[in-house]
Structures are given as C-alpha cells and as structure tokens.
C-alpha cells in the first residue's frame, strides 16, 4: 500500500512549509490563549475555587485547555490542508500522481497532527509558567496527545473532503466541536454538575476523551480510563472507516 | 512502432446523466504528436482526465505502456505528465518549490541539475525565486508545463495548451513540443485551434458529442477529405451559369463577378483545363483566377457540423 515515500515526504514538507509561513501567528495564538485562560480561570476565578478532587483548580484545567485547542486546531489544519487543493484546483496533481489514497492520508494527516502536537506542547509549557503540574503518567500522556491529534486530524480530513465552501469548513469545528468540548468537562469536573445534567453530559463523546487525558495527568478522571480508551478507539475506527469509504467511492474527489 | 497508450471501449456518464464519452477506441504510437480536435464540450478534457486518473470511467479500459491504468496505477501514472487547461497553482509557493514538489510527488529522487535545465528551457530560471501569484498568466502556464515535465514523463498531455496565450509563448510552446518529440516523448494535445493541429500533429482525432468520429494521419486526411476550389474573376458579371457550362458544377459568387468551381484534386481529370477551354470558346473572359486547397479547419467544420443519422440540423 505504501510505495511512494518520496511523494509522502513532498506533501508533508509542503504542508509544514505552509504552517511555517504563518509560524508566528500559529505559535503565538496558543501562548496568548493559554495566558488569557490562566489569568481569568486560574488567577481571577481559580483563587476562589476549591480544589477539584485534591487537584488545584489552576492545574485541573490544563488538560482540558490543551484538548480544547488541539481539537479545534487539528480539525481546522487538516480540513484546510485537503480543502485548499480542492478549492484552487491543484488537487488534479495529487489525483494524477502515483500516490495511493493511504499515502495521501499519511502525508496530510501526519503534517496536521505534527502541528497539533507542537501546539499542545506549547500550551503545556506555557501553563508551567502559571501553575505547578505533575504528570502522573508522562508516556501515556504523550501517547494520548498524539492519538488525539491524529484522530481529530482524520476527522478534519473528512470535513475537508466533504466541505464544498469555506462556510461548511468552519461549521463543524465552531458549532459542534467547540461547544461539545467546552461542555465536555474542559474546565470542570462532572461531579460539580447536578445529577440530571451529569446524565445528559455523559452523551457528549468529548467527555470521555478529556477525562482520559486528565487521567494521564492526575491518575483520576470523570470516567474510568478503560472507558476513555474505548471511546478513543471507537472514534478513531469511525474516522478511518469513513475515510476508507470516501477513498473507495472517490467521494467528492473524483467524478 | 509500438502503442504506448491503448484506449478501448471507453465511456463516461456523469451523475447528472450527461454522457460525456461513448465507446472511444484509440491507440497512440510511441513518439508521435497526436492532436485531439473537437468543439467545446465534445469530451476532450473528460478523455484526458480519465487517462490521467482524475475522472473514473464508467466503462472501458486504458493501458499505459502496458500497465492497466486502474490496477497498476502507479506504473501507469508515473509515465504521464499533465498540463491541464485551467491555471491551477499554489499562489504562495515559489516556482522552484512547486516544480521540485511535483517531482517528489511522482516519486522521483531530487535532481537539482535537471530542474535547473528544465526551468532554463522554459525561460523560468530568472523567476525561480518568485511566488507564483506574482507571475503573469503566460508565466504561470510555463510553470504548469515545468511541473508536468518535472518527473520526466514519457507521455505528455497538453489540454488546450495555447488557449489565451500570446503569440510568443505559443511559438515557444511549439518549439518545446518538437524538442520533446525528438527525445522520444509522446505528446497528446487537445485544441480547438485547427492551425495548431495543422502545424504540429502527426495524426489527428476528431471528437464530437463524446464520440471519436475519425482518426487519421494529418496529411492523408487533408488529401482525402481536402477539396480544391478554383475561383475565376470574370471581366463581365453573369446573371446565371451559362447552359454551355452545365457539365461542371459551378456556382456564381460576388454578385455574378466570380465563378467558383469545386473539384477533387486527386481525380485523374480535374476538369479545369477543359472548363477554361470551353469558356474561351463561348467568349466568357476572366481577369484573374486562383485555386485554394481546403485546410484542416474546413474539413473539421464539415465533419463536426454535418448532422448525422437521426439528428436534426439544429443539434
């Protein structure tokens, strides 16, 4: 299935160069966002908040904050990466090249996921300036971060292929993913919610993802780590299945 | 000669139900320049897009250098370079970066010396550091050609290469195509400028309404379907073709000042000398005369606009 490694490298480097052109906005944005969140939630509000399950509130929001930014960045970078060639018409070159669909996927998703992981790392580093964070399972934490980046980049890739306008490109990240993440326990523990709302929240898939990531930090989450892992695997499998179908049918790529 | 591209029974029906291509069989020899002629919407671009892997055919097979273009797509596509009709470019990339990218995409190892020569051949070397959006339309067209040639393809598709291109670039392009042919590259171009086909092509295919209605050596085609006309400028205008000249198919033109005789130049007796003798006999004088060989354009217009079985003249 993989025979054209040079082709993968060409697209990967092309995408990384595209990020490189906007390197300052790309890197400053997460730093500024993180700082703002810490000023508001960490210092202003956080000082009046009690610890969440013996974790100081400032540290408690770090995993959620990383996930919130990484979800939206992954989706927008990966969707933009494949949507642009469709929009400018340069997709003709990819389609006429000796690249297999899997190779295209690896190149585009790999580049977008790389950027997301870098952004996640920057947020993590910036957070260190404000709060003291101990990571209970560092290897699992990195693994979770990479897995989340790849999964949401796959999801973004699907949106990029599906979208037929810039508006459609924006609608899922802004109207679905952002609210679900915000309400998915990025800034609070489900224990803080009234029982009825807690039950509703459990239908939000993002809850399981954030809870799992928080578990790698503090050894505890809203749901069991096994449940979180299952949710991640399910989401990943769904995205891969959908992409497999898109490539097989040439959905919105070929006539 | 061996066929480098074999197309058989190729057809395409778009989702809208539009039948863009039907039962196309075509065999392209290695090293030839083949011109695909047809009016807008005839199916030229669809045919090229299928061969290049951009459009999926509804039926039929394509073999490139012996490789099935669906099953063995890597080998097949590696042999092909495509210059599409539209100028699709990445605005923010430099010329050098985009051409190097194309070579990598096709799985070829880096070769800065080759890319340098390619850019020089296309007069792009001075612009290698410029962003594509800073280039003129003609320069962008050159970049598209450089991208298509960056992986040293054996078959080059040029889809309407000279549409909206100035005279200088058109001449450069023709020279480039001849140069490529000398190196053994097979070239398939689509055009609706007949002069382009007449100037460059070894063989010509005419496509209309999705059907390849004719494939022929260019010179043979002009010979076979070509007609000659003799125009006589008369000293005195005539009201009608005189009855004495009824043996020849004559027409009056130019308000009776011209007598036009259409004849088959391949025939043993063209009828020209006898016509002139008879006219002298009956006292019709003429001031001047000229003959004209019909061009590929006349043939093409005749083929494409001729209403065929069951179709009305308005079609």
Interface residues (C-beta under 8 A of the other chain):
Chain A: X3 X4 X5 X6 X7 X9 X10 X11 X13 X14 X17 X18 X21 X88 X89 X90 X92 X93 X94 X95 X96 X97 X98 X99 X100 X250 X254 X255
Chain B: X14 X15 X49 X52 X53 X54 X55 X56 X73 X74 X75 X77 X78 X80 X82 X84 X86 X88 X89 X90 X91 X92 X93 X97 X101 X102 X103 X104 X105 X106 X107 X108 X109 X147
